[in-house]
Amino acid sequence: METIKLRDEYIKLGQALKAAGLVGSGVDAKYVIEDGKVSVNGQTEYQRGKKLRDGDIVTFEGNTIKIEAHPDGHTTMP
């Protein structure tokens, strides 16, 4: 399971997929999301701009990403 530490209060779904290395670009993220291949908290998600917050779980092609807030709220994504 990949973990993304938030640097702000949220990260958008397309950005999270790219940050985790599961897609090569924002365009790739757009297509896999529009094709219904990505779920957030167990529900298929079709919006690339979906805001992910602390505790959200993203799944794509057998990969899982967990979104976590950094304890001090100030960190960068891996």
Secondary structure, 3 states (H helix, E strand, C coil): CEEEEECCCCEEHHHHHHHCCCCCCHHHHHHHHHCCCEEECCEECCCCCCEECCCCEEEECCEEEEEEECCCCCCCCC
